[in-house]
Amino acid sequence: MSGDAWIVFDHTSRLAQAFNDRPDDFVAFPAPAGPTGRGFMPVLAGVAIPRTAPDMDAAKELVKYMLDPATQIATLRATNFFQVVDVALPEDLPPSVKAAGDAVAKMSGSADANPGLLPAGLGDKGGDFSQVFVDTFERIVLANQDIRMVLDDQKGKLAAIMQESGAPCWAPDAASDGPCPIE
C-alpha cells in the first residue's frame, strides 16, 4: 500500500486490506509455473475431538457449527480463509475474497498444481529458512543476478539450515530419514 512493492507473494489474509481498500489498484494471480509445476502452500486445518473430551456431545455440536455453510462464509468474510466444505458463495463477498478466490481456484485447479505442506520441524530456524527464499527472490528479481549462481549459493545456506534443524522432508518431497537433503 506504500507504493514500495510492485509484486507481493503472501498469505491471502495478509493481502486482504490492500484488495479491500483499493480493489482497482491490485491484481491477484496464481503462482507462476516452474520446472516441477505451479508450487503453492495450501494451509489445511483439521478438527478432531479427543476421546477424553469432557463433553463429547458439546464437542460434536461445535464441530457441526464450524462446518456449517453459514459459519464457513462468515469465516471467509472475516479472515479470507476459504471454506473447507462445499458451499454456494454469495455475490456480496469483499473484493479481497473475490480476487484471491479466483487466483486460488485457477492455481489449485491447474493441471500442473504442485501443493506443498508448510515447512515443519525447523524449530528456531524457521525464520532463517524463510529468509533464504526472500533473499533468493531479491537477488534474482530485484538485483538481476544470475539465476544459477544465486540458486547454487542459496542451496548451501538452505542445506545448512536443514542439517542444523534436523528437519525431515515434507510433501511434495519424498520422506527422508534425517534432515531433508537439498538437491
C-alpha positions as CSV (number, residue, x, y, z in Angstrom):
1,M,0.0,0.0,0.0
2,S,3.0,2.3,0.5
3,G,3.9,2.0,-3.2
4,D,7.3,0.3,-2.4
5,A,6.3,-3.1,-3.9
6,W,5.2,-4.0,-7.4
7,I,4.7,-7.7,-6.7
8,V,3.9,-9.4,-3.4
9,F,3.7,-13.1,-2.5
10,D,1.9,-13.6,0.7
11,H,-1.0,-15.3,2.5
12,T,-4.4,-14.2,1.2
13,S,-5.4,-12.9,4.7
14,R,-2.4,-10.6,4.8
15,L,-3.2,-9.1,1.4
16,A,-6.9,-8.5,2.2
17,Q,-6.6,-4.9,3.3
18,A,-5.0,-3.8,0.0
19,F,-7.7,-5.5,-2.1
20,N,-10.5,-4.2,0.1
21,D,-9.2,-0.6,0.4
22,R,-8.1,-0.3,-3.3
23,P,-9.6,-3.1,-5.3
24,D,-8.9,-1.4,-8.7
25,D,-5.2,-1.0,-7.9
26,F,-4.2,-4.6,-7.4
27,V,-4.4,-7.9,-9.3
28,A,-4.3,-11.4,-7.7
29,F,-2.8,-14.1,-9.9
30,P,-1.9,-17.8,-9.5
31,A,1.6,-18.8,-8.6
32,P,3.8,-19.0,-11.7
33,A,4.7,-22.4,-13.0
34,G,8.2,-23.7,-12.6
35,P,10.0,-26.9,-13.7
36,T,8.0,-29.1,-11.4
37,G,4.7,-27.3,-11.7
38,R,2.8,-24.5,-10.1
39,G,4.1,-24.6,-6.5
40,F,2.0,-23.2,-3.7
41,M,1.3,-23.8,0.0
42,P,-2.3,-24.5,0.9
43,V,-2.9,-24.1,4.6
44,L,-5.0,-27.0,5.7
45,A,-6.7,-27.1,9.1
46,G,-8.2,-30.2,10.7
47,V,-10.6,-30.6,13.5
48,A,-10.5,-33.6,15.9
49,I,-12.2,-34.4,19.2
50,P,-10.0,-36.2,21.7
51,R,-11.5,-39.4,23.1
52,T,-11.0,-37.8,26.5
53,A,-13.2,-34.7,25.8
54,P,-15.2,-33.9,28.9
55,D,-18.4,-33.3,26.9
56,M,-18.4,-35.3,23.7
57,D,-21.9,-34.1,22.6
58,A,-20.9,-30.4,23.0
59,A,-17.7,-31.0,21.1
60,K,-19.6,-32.6,18.3
61,E,-22.0,-29.7,18.2
62,L,-19.1,-27.3,18.0
63,V,-17.6,-29.1,15.0
64,K,-21.0,-29.2,13.4
65,Y,-21.3,-25.4,13.9
66,M,-17.8,-24.8,12.5
67,L,-18.6,-26.8,9.4
68,D,-22.0,-25.2,8.8
69,P,-22.0,-23.3,5.5
70,A,-23.1,-20.1,7.1
71,T,-20.2,-20.3,9.6
72,Q,-17.8,-21.1,6.7
73,I,-18.9,-18.0,4.8
74,A,-18.7,-15.8,7.9
75,T,-15.1,-17.0,8.5
76,L,-14.3,-16.3,4.8
77,R,-15.6,-12.8,5.1
78,A,-13.7,-12.1,8.3
79,T,-10.4,-13.7,7.6
80,N,-10.0,-14.6,3.9
81,F,-9.7,-18.3,5.0
82,F,-11.5,-20.2,2.3
83,Q,-14.2,-22.7,3.1
84,V,-13.5,-26.4,3.7
85,V,-16.9,-27.6,2.8
86,D,-18.9,-27.3,-0.4
87,V,-20.9,-24.1,-0.1
88,A,-22.6,-21.7,-2.5
89,L,-20.8,-18.4,-2.2
90,P,-22.9,-15.2,-2.0
91,E,-22.3,-12.4,-4.6
92,D,-21.6,-9.8,-2.0
93,L,-18.2,-11.0,-0.8
94,P,-15.4,-8.5,-0.2
95,P,-13.1,-7.6,-3.1
96,S,-10.2,-9.4,-1.3
97,V,-12.2,-12.7,-1.3
98,K,-13.2,-12.3,-4.9
99,A,-9.7,-11.6,-6.1
100,A,-7.9,-14.2,-4.1
101,G,-10.6,-16.8,-4.7
102,D,-10.2,-16.6,-8.5
103,A,-6.5,-16.9,-8.3
104,V,-6.6,-19.7,-5.7
105,A,-9.1,-21.6,-7.8
106,K,-7.1,-21.3,-11.0
107,M,-3.9,-22.3,-9.2
108,S,-5.2,-25.3,-7.3
109,G,-7.2,-26.5,-10.2
110,S,-4.4,-26.3,-12.8
111,A,-3.1,-29.4,-14.4
112,D,0.4,-28.6,-13.0
113,A,-0.7,-27.8,-9.5
114,N,2.1,-28.8,-7.0
115,P,0.9,-28.1,-3.5
116,G,3.5,-28.3,-0.7
117,L,3.0,-28.5,3.0
118,L,4.1,-25.8,5.3
119,P,7.7,-26.2,6.5
120,A,7.8,-28.4,9.6
121,G,10.4,-29.4,12.1
122,L,12.6,-26.3,11.7
123,G,12.4,-25.2,15.3
124,D,14.1,-21.8,15.8
125,K,15.4,-22.0,12.2
126,G,12.0,-21.2,10.6
127,G,12.9,-17.5,10.2
128,D,16.3,-18.4,8.6
129,F,14.5,-20.8,6.2
130,S,12.1,-18.1,5.1
131,Q,14.9,-15.6,4.7
132,V,16.6,-17.9,2.1
133,F,13.6,-17.5,-0.1
134,V,13.3,-13.8,0.4
135,D,17.0,-13.3,-0.4
136,T,16.7,-15.5,-3.4
137,F,13.8,-13.6,-4.8
138,E,15.5,-10.2,-4.2
139,R,18.8,-11.3,-5.7
140,I,17.2,-12.8,-8.9
141,V,14.2,-10.5,-9.5
142,L,15.3,-7.2,-8.0
143,A,19.1,-7.3,-8.4
144,N,19.0,-9.2,-11.7
145,Q,21.7,-11.6,-10.5
146,D,22.5,-14.8,-12.4
147,I,19.8,-17.3,-11.5
148,R,22.1,-20.4,-11.4
149,M,24.7,-18.6,-9.4
150,V,22.1,-17.4,-6.8
151,L,20.4,-20.9,-6.6
152,D,23.8,-22.6,-6.1
153,D,24.7,-20.1,-3.4
154,Q,21.4,-20.2,-1.6
155,K,21.4,-24.1,-1.8
156,G,24.3,-24.2,0.7
157,K,22.5,-21.9,3.1
158,L,19.3,-24.0,2.9
159,A,21.3,-27.2,3.3
160,A,23.0,-25.8,6.5
161,I,19.6,-24.9,7.9
162,M,18.2,-28.3,7.2
163,Q,21.2,-30.0,8.8
164,E,21.2,-27.7,11.9
165,S,17.4,-28.2,12.4
166,G,17.4,-31.9,11.5
167,A,14.0,-31.3,9.8
168,P,12.9,-34.2,7.6
169,C,11.4,-33.6,4.1
170,W,7.7,-32.7,3.8
171,A,5.4,-33.0,0.8
172,P,5.7,-32.8,-2.1
173,D,9.2,-34.1,-1.5
174,A,9.6,-37.8,-0.6
175,A,10.0,-38.6,3.0
176,S,13.6,-38.6,4.4
177,D,15.5,-40.4,7.2
178,G,17.1,-37.5,9.0
179,P,17.5,-33.9,7.6
180,C,15.9,-33.3,4.2
181,P,18.7,-33.3,1.6
182,I,18.9,-30.2,-0.6
183,E,19.4,-31.0,-4.3
